[in-house]
Amino acid sequence: MTVREYPTTGPGAVPDPEVAAVLAALDAGFPDVAAMDAAEVRAAISARRTAPQRLPDMRAAEDLTIAGPGGDLPLRIYRPHHEGGALPVIVFAHGGGFVFCDLDSHDEFCRSMAAGVGAVVVAVDYRLAPEHRAPAAHEDMLAALRWSAEHIGAHGGDPARIALAGDSAGGNLAATVAVAVRDSGGPAVAAQILIYPVIDDNFDTESYRRFGTGHYNTTRAMRWYWQQYAPHGTDDVRLVPTRAATLAGLPPAVVITAELDPPCSAGDAYAARLAADGVTVRHRRYAGLFHGFLTIPALAATRTARAQIWSMIRETLGAA
C-alpha cells in the first residue's frame, strides 16, 4: 500500500486576489437553490452559462446513446489527438448536486482532461433528481462503465485500463460504483478519480462548520441536494460509499479536495480511510480554493492545479 500526499500552501496563507474575487462573485451571484424547485434551478444555472466553445480540439468527440437501466442513456466520448496504441479510459460523471448540469456544462473540462491525461473520456449524462431518485444516477454510471468495458476498444480506448471519475456529486457516483463493481465481480476498474467528492450527508464536519456559508457552496444548498436525491435516507452503500464495511480491494484512488469547500473534510477522511484499508491513494488538498474551481479555466490557480492533477492521474493509470 502506498500513500502519496501532494501538499500545497497551508491554511492561513495569503489569499490569492484572483481567487478571492471569483469566489466573492460566485457567492454573491449563485442562485439560492434551496428556495427553488428543480426546474427553476436548472433554468437559473443554464442562464449563467456561455455557449460551449468545444475546446480544446479533439481527434473525435462523439455523442451516442446506449441502453441504460432507465431507458436511453446519452454519452459523449472524447478521443484526444494522440499517436500510438490504445489509450486509458476515464468514465466521467459531472457534478451539479445530482439535480443539474449535463454533458455541455462539463464539455471543456472533459476535453482538457482527455488532452492533459492522454485518455479517452466517456462522459455520462445520467438521470437527474428529483425526477429520478437515488440510486438512478448510480445505476446509470454503472451501466456506462459496463458498456465501456465491452465497447471502448472501438473508440481507441484500452478496456484493461478504465478509471471511474467525477467531480462533486459525480465524485460520489464514481466512488459508489467502484464499491459496487468490487462487490459484484467486475468489470475491473483501474482507478477512481474523486474530485471534491460529495462522499456523504454529514453536515457537522469541520469544513461544514467553517465554510458552510460565504463560500459559494453552502450547507443549505447541500442539504437541499441530498433531499432531492435521497429523500428516504442514505443508509445504502449505493448512495454513500462509507456505508461499506471495508474499502479494501478498491482500485487505486486520486482524491482532490478544496480547503474552502464544505464537503472537504469528508473527502479528506475518505482518502485516509482508503489508505488505512490498503488502497493506494494519491491525495491533494488545495488550500485557499473552493468547490468547483477546476471547471473555471480562466483562473491561473485552476490551470496550475489541472496540470498537477493530470500528472497524478497519469501516474495512477500508467499513462505515457
C-alpha positions as CSV (number, residue, x, y, z in Angstrom):
1,M,0.0,0.0,0.0
2,T,1.3,3.4,-0.9
3,V,0.0,6.8,0.2
4,R,1.3,9.9,-1.6
5,E,0.3,13.3,-0.2
6,Y,0.7,16.3,-2.5
7,P,0.9,19.3,-0.2
8,T,0.1,22.8,-1.2
9,T,0.2,26.1,0.8
10,G,-1.2,25.6,4.2
11,P,-4.2,27.2,5.9
12,G,-3.6,30.9,6.7
13,A,-1.6,31.5,3.6
14,V,-2.1,34.9,1.9
15,P,-5.3,34.6,-0.2
16,D,-4.8,34.7,-4.0
17,P,-6.6,38.0,-5.0
18,E,-7.8,36.5,-8.3
19,V,-9.3,33.5,-6.4
20,A,-10.8,35.8,-3.8
21,A,-12.5,37.9,-6.4
22,V,-14.0,35.0,-8.2
23,L,-15.2,33.4,-5.0
24,A,-16.9,36.6,-3.9
25,A,-18.7,36.9,-7.3
26,L,-19.8,33.3,-7.1
27,D,-21.1,33.6,-3.6
28,A,-23.0,36.8,-4.4
29,G,-24.5,35.7,-7.6
30,F,-25.2,31.9,-7.4
31,P,-28.9,31.1,-7.1
32,D,-30.3,30.2,-3.8
33,V,-31.2,26.7,-5.0
34,A,-33.0,25.7,-1.7
35,A,-35.6,28.3,-2.4
36,M,-36.4,26.9,-5.9
37,D,-37.8,23.8,-7.4
38,A,-35.6,21.7,-9.7
39,A,-36.9,23.2,-12.9
40,E,-36.2,26.7,-11.7
41,V,-32.7,25.7,-10.6
42,R,-31.8,24.2,-13.9
43,A,-33.2,27.3,-15.7
44,A,-31.1,29.6,-13.5
45,I,-28.0,27.6,-13.9
46,S,-28.4,27.4,-17.7
47,A,-28.9,31.1,-17.9
48,R,-25.5,31.7,-16.4
49,R,-23.7,29.6,-19.0
50,T,-21.9,30.7,-22.1
51,A,-22.1,28.6,-25.3
52,P,-19.6,25.7,-25.3
53,Q,-16.5,26.6,-27.4
54,R,-15.7,22.9,-28.0
55,L,-12.1,23.5,-27.0
56,P,-9.5,22.1,-26.7
57,D,-9.8,20.3,-30.1
58,M,-10.2,16.6,-30.1
59,R,-9.4,13.9,-32.6
60,A,-13.0,12.9,-32.2
61,A,-15.9,13.9,-29.9
62,E,-18.9,11.7,-30.5
63,D,-22.4,11.8,-28.9
64,L,-24.1,8.4,-28.7
65,T,-26.9,6.7,-26.8
66,I,-26.7,3.4,-25.1
67,A,-29.4,1.3,-23.4
68,G,-29.5,2.3,-19.7
69,P,-31.4,0.9,-16.8
70,G,-34.0,3.7,-17.2
71,G,-34.1,3.9,-20.9
72,D,-31.8,5.7,-23.3
73,L,-28.6,6.9,-21.7
74,P,-26.6,9.6,-23.6
75,L,-22.8,9.5,-23.6
76,R,-20.2,11.8,-25.1
77,I,-16.8,10.2,-26.0
78,Y,-13.7,12.3,-26.3
79,R,-10.7,11.0,-28.0
80,P,-7.7,13.3,-27.9
81,H,-5.0,13.7,-30.6
82,H,-2.5,11.0,-29.7
83,E,-0.1,8.8,-31.6
84,G,0.3,5.2,-30.6
85,G,-1.9,2.5,-29.3
86,A,-5.0,2.3,-27.2
87,L,-5.4,4.9,-24.5
88,P,-6.6,4.6,-20.9
89,V,-10.2,5.4,-20.4
90,I,-11.9,7.7,-17.9
91,V,-15.7,7.2,-17.4
92,F,-16.8,10.6,-16.0
93,A,-19.8,11.8,-14.1
94,H,-20.4,15.5,-13.9
95,G,-21.3,17.4,-10.7
96,G,-24.4,19.5,-10.1
97,G,-25.9,18.3,-6.8
98,F,-27.5,15.3,-8.5
99,V,-30.0,17.8,-9.9
100,F,-28.5,19.9,-12.7
101,C,-25.6,20.1,-15.2
102,D,-25.1,17.9,-18.2
103,L,-22.7,17.0,-21.0
104,D,-22.3,20.6,-22.1
105,S,-21.7,22.0,-18.7
106,H,-18.5,19.9,-18.4
107,D,-17.5,19.8,-22.0
108,E,-14.4,21.9,-21.7
109,F,-13.3,20.1,-18.5
110,C,-13.7,16.7,-20.2
111,R,-11.8,17.9,-23.3
112,S,-9.0,19.3,-21.1
113,M,-8.8,16.1,-19.1
114,A,-8.7,13.9,-22.2
115,A,-5.9,16.0,-23.7
116,G,-4.0,16.5,-20.4
117,V,-4.0,12.9,-19.3
118,G,-3.9,11.4,-22.8
119,A,-7.1,9.3,-22.2
120,V,-10.4,8.6,-23.9
121,V,-13.1,10.2,-21.7
122,V,-16.6,8.8,-21.6
123,A,-18.9,11.5,-20.2
124,V,-22.2,10.2,-18.8
125,D,-25.5,12.1,-19.0
126,Y,-27.1,10.3,-16.0
127,R,-30.7,10.7,-14.9
128,L,-31.2,13.7,-12.6
129,A,-33.1,14.1,-9.3
130,P,-35.7,14.7,-8.1
131,E,-37.5,13.2,-11.1
132,H,-35.1,10.2,-10.7
133,R,-34.3,9.4,-7.1
134,A,-31.3,7.5,-5.9
135,P,-29.9,5.1,-6.9
136,A,-30.8,6.1,-10.5
137,A,-27.7,8.1,-11.2
138,H,-25.5,5.4,-9.6
139,E,-27.1,2.8,-11.8
140,D,-26.5,4.9,-15.0
141,M,-22.9,5.4,-14.1
142,L,-22.6,1.6,-13.6
143,A,-24.2,1.0,-17.0
144,A,-21.8,3.4,-18.7
145,L,-18.8,1.6,-17.1
146,R,-20.1,-1.8,-18.2
147,W,-20.7,-0.5,-21.8
148,S,-17.2,0.9,-21.8
149,A,-15.6,-2.3,-20.8
150,E,-17.3,-4.1,-23.7
151,H,-17.1,-1.4,-26.4
152,I,-14.4,1.2,-25.8
153,G,-11.9,-0.6,-27.9
154,A,-13.7,0.6,-31.0
155,H,-13.1,4.2,-29.8
156,G,-9.4,3.9,-29.2
157,G,-9.6,3.0,-25.5
158,D,-7.9,0.2,-23.6
159,P,-10.6,-1.8,-21.7
160,A,-7.9,-3.1,-19.3
161,R,-7.3,0.5,-18.1
162,I,-10.7,2.0,-17.2
163,A,-11.0,4.6,-14.4
164,L,-14.1,5.9,-12.8
165,A,-14.1,9.7,-12.2
166,G,-16.4,12.6,-11.2
167,D,-16.5,16.0,-9.7
168,S,-18.7,16.9,-6.7
169,A,-21.9,14.7,-7.0
170,G,-20.2,12.9,-9.8
171,G,-17.4,12.0,-7.4
172,N,-20.0,10.3,-5.2
173,L,-21.1,8.3,-8.3
174,A,-17.5,7.3,-9.1
175,A,-16.9,6.2,-5.5
176,T,-20.1,4.2,-5.1
177,V,-19.7,2.4,-8.4
178,A,-16.2,1.5,-7.5
179,V,-17.6,-0.3,-4.4
180,A,-20.4,-1.9,-6.4
181,V,-18.1,-3.5,-9.0
182,R,-15.8,-4.7,-6.4
183,D,-18.7,-6.4,-4.7
184,S,-20.3,-7.8,-7.9
185,G,-17.1,-9.1,-9.6
186,G,-16.5,-6.5,-12.2
187,P,-15.9,-5.1,-14.6
188,A,-12.3,-4.4,-13.4
189,V,-11.6,-0.7,-12.6
190,A,-8.0,0.6,-12.8
191,A,-8.5,3.7,-10.7
192,Q,-11.1,6.0,-9.1
193,I,-10.7,9.8,-9.5
194,L,-12.7,11.7,-6.9
195,I,-12.7,15.5,-7.4
196,Y,-14.0,17.4,-4.4
197,P,-16.4,14.5,-4.0
198,V,-19.7,14.6,-2.1
199,I,-19.0,11.5,0.0
200,D,-21.8,11.7,2.5
201,D,-24.6,13.8,4.0
202,N,-22.8,14.6,7.3
203,F,-23.2,18.3,7.7
204,D,-21.5,18.5,11.1
205,T,-17.9,18.2,9.9
206,E,-15.2,20.8,10.4
207,S,-15.4,22.1,6.9
208,Y,-19.1,22.4,7.0
209,R,-18.9,24.3,10.3
210,R,-16.2,26.6,8.9
211,F,-17.1,27.1,5.3
212,G,-20.9,26.3,5.1
213,T,-21.7,29.9,4.4
214,G,-19.9,32.6,2.5
215,H,-18.0,30.3,0.2
216,Y,-20.4,29.8,-2.7
217,N,-21.3,26.1,-2.0
218,T,-23.4,26.3,1.2
219,T,-24.6,23.8,3.8
220,R,-28.2,25.0,3.0
221,A,-27.7,24.0,-0.7
222,M,-26.0,20.7,0.2
223,R,-28.9,19.7,2.4
224,W,-31.3,20.5,-0.4
225,Y,-29.3,18.5,-3.0
226,W,-29.4,15.4,-0.7
227,Q,-33.2,15.9,-0.1
228,Q,-33.8,15.8,-3.9
229,Y,-31.6,12.8,-4.5
230,A,-32.3,10.7,-1.4
231,P,-35.4,11.8,0.4
232,H,-35.9,8.5,2.0
233,G,-32.4,8.4,3.6
234,T,-28.9,7.4,2.8
235,D,-28.4,4.1,4.6
236,D,-27.3,2.4,1.3
237,V,-23.8,1.8,0.0
238,R,-25.0,2.8,-3.5
239,L,-25.6,6.3,-2.1
240,V,-22.8,6.7,0.5
241,P,-19.6,4.7,-0.1
242,T,-18.6,4.8,3.6
243,R,-21.6,2.5,4.3
244,A,-19.3,-0.3,3.0
245,A,-17.9,-2.5,5.8
246,T,-14.5,-2.2,4.3
247,L,-12.8,-0.3,1.4
248,A,-10.2,-3.0,1.0
249,G,-9.9,-4.2,-2.6
250,L,-11.0,-0.9,-4.2
251,P,-8.9,0.5,-7.1
252,P,-6.2,3.0,-6.6
253,A,-7.5,6.5,-5.9
254,V,-6.8,10.0,-6.8
255,V,-8.6,12.2,-4.3
256,I,-8.8,16.0,-4.8
257,T,-10.3,18.3,-2.1
258,A,-10.5,22.1,-1.7
259,E,-10.0,23.7,1.7
260,L,-12.9,26.2,1.4
261,D,-15.4,23.6,0.4
262,P,-18.0,22.3,2.9
263,P,-17.5,18.6,1.8
264,C,-13.7,18.9,2.1
265,S,-13.4,17.1,5.5
266,A,-15.4,14.1,4.3
267,G,-13.2,13.9,1.2
268,D,-10.1,14.0,3.2
269,A,-11.4,11.4,5.6
270,Y,-12.3,9.1,2.7
271,A,-8.8,9.4,1.3
272,A,-7.5,8.4,4.8
273,R,-9.9,5.5,5.2
274,L,-9.0,4.2,1.7
275,A,-5.3,4.3,2.7
276,A,-6.0,2.6,6.0
277,D,-7.8,-0.2,4.2
278,G,-4.8,-0.8,2.0
279,V,-5.8,1.1,-1.1
280,T,-3.1,3.1,-3.0
281,V,-4.1,6.8,-2.7
282,R,-2.8,10.0,-4.2
283,H,-4.4,12.8,-2.3
284,R,-4.1,16.6,-2.7
285,R,-5.9,19.2,-0.7
286,Y,-5.9,22.6,-2.3
287,A,-5.6,25.3,0.3
288,G,-7.4,28.6,-0.4
289,L,-9.6,27.1,-3.2
290,F,-13.3,26.4,-3.3
291,H,-15.8,23.9,-4.6
292,G,-15.9,23.7,-8.4
293,F,-12.8,25.7,-9.1
294,L,-11.4,23.1,-11.6
295,T,-14.2,24.0,-14.0
296,I,-13.2,27.7,-14.2
297,P,-10.3,27.5,-16.7
298,A,-9.7,31.3,-16.6
299,L,-8.2,31.0,-13.1
300,A,-4.5,30.8,-13.0
301,A,-4.8,28.5,-9.9
302,T,-7.0,26.2,-11.9
303,R,-4.5,25.9,-14.7
304,T,-1.8,25.0,-12.3
305,A,-3.9,22.5,-10.4
306,R,-5.1,20.8,-13.6
307,A,-1.5,20.2,-14.7
308,Q,-0.8,18.7,-11.3
309,I,-3.9,16.5,-11.3
310,W,-3.5,15.3,-14.8
311,S,0.0,14.1,-13.8
312,M,-1.4,12.3,-10.7
313,I,-3.9,10.6,-12.9
314,R,-1.2,9.6,-15.4
315,E,0.8,8.1,-12.6
316,T,-2.1,6.1,-11.3
317,L,-3.1,4.8,-14.7
318,G,0.4,4.3,-16.0
319,A,-0.4,6.6,-19.0
320,A,2.5,7.7,-21.1
